[in-house]
Amino acid sequence: MNQRLCRHASSLLMAALVSATAFSGEPLTLENVPGLAPNRADEPIRSEFSMEAAVRFLDAAALNWQKERKCFACHSDYTYLVARPLAGWDAPAHQQIRQKLEQLAEKPIEGKHAVTHTVMAASILAQNDALTTGKLHPITRAALDRVWQVQRDDGGFDWMKFNQPPSEIDDHFGVTMAAIGVGAAPDGYAQTPAAKAGLEKILRYFNNNPPANLHHRAMKLLPSLHLDGIMTKSERQQVVEDLSALQKPDGGWGAVTLGNWKRCDDQPQDLESSDGYGTGFAVYVLRQAGVPAADPRVQQGIAWLKTHQRQSGRWFTRSMWKDSQHYISHSGTAYAILALAACGER
């Protein structure tokens, strides 16, 4: 058997192991989670949509990342903690990943990527607090206060830039994540003196650095629903119209069309296909912007998600960076769950 066939056989075996554990009824934890099959464009489509399968995959992806990498990533564990509470935040997997992020917030990493993780940890913990207890945890409050200590005078943050869109490519993403976290934070955190001073700088940054693409404008819409001065009502409506214009005939969206980023492997971007990240993200933003769940645009997006889930429970999204691990499928699956939950799908 040649190497390619061996790898394919191994992937099928891994998928079977994940499936067996995922649907055995036993909650996934760091102690029992099996290895994760690779993200593959040719993974079969499920015959029937399953939210349980989606959530189990998300648990397995986040747990494996912690078990193998022992770190957090924008395409994996971070987005997990925003989507997972919608399917039950008392699950052991969610509790374990939340605990790991609290540990990161209490003992921030050092080095050139420290600022990125300081902002991401604070923002995600704040969103997670809002989706779970509804109260600002002391660790979250301290993490948010630390954000302002690493903010530049121009309101920006020295962000991780690996040319991996959409999250590790420019400073604008980081500023928006900080704003999202403050806007979501419970207990009136946005009204504290530290937050007010930091938000003033954020507004100045936004005024001087317009978002470069629709993805970042759509992200900017999210904190504007909770914080004044970030976007006008007409600007939010323009985001809705621009997202709607990019919906494909099959009802989905393609992530790359939201930013038209350049690849690092000299391969052409696929501008024709819909994918999990693009569709989940677009539907979620439309719903947050006030587009009704019954709106045909939203319903067509939901129909695409329910008919394009893979056997493992995930939704595949091709990496916009290079053809390798396609880890954006993990955050794409999180956005698919966010979109489905926003429409009352279970």
HELIX and SHEET records of a PDB file:
HELIX    1   1 GLN A    3  ALA A   22  1                                  20    
HELIX    2   2 MET A   51  ARG A   69  1                                  19    
HELIX    3   3 ASP A   77  ALA A   83  1                                   7    
HELIX    4   4 ARG A   84  ALA A   87  5                                   4    
HELIX    5   5 PRO A   92  GLU A  106  1                                  15    
HELIX    6   6 ALA A  114  LEU A  131  1                                  18    
HELIX    7   7 PRO A  138  GLN A  149  1                                  12    
HELIX    8   8 ASP A  171  ALA A  184  1                                  14    
HELIX    9   9 TYR A  189  GLN A  191  5                                   3    
HELIX   10  10 PRO A  193  ASN A  208  1                                  16    
HELIX   11  11 LEU A  214  SER A  224  1                                  11    
HELIX   12  12 LYS A  233  ALA A  245  1                                  13    
HELIX   13  13 ALA A  255  LEU A  258  5                                   4    
HELIX   14  14 GLY A  276  GLN A  288  1                                  13    
HELIX   15  15 PRO A  296  THR A  307  1                                  12    
HELIX   16  16 ILE A  328  ALA A  342  1                                  15    
END                                                                             
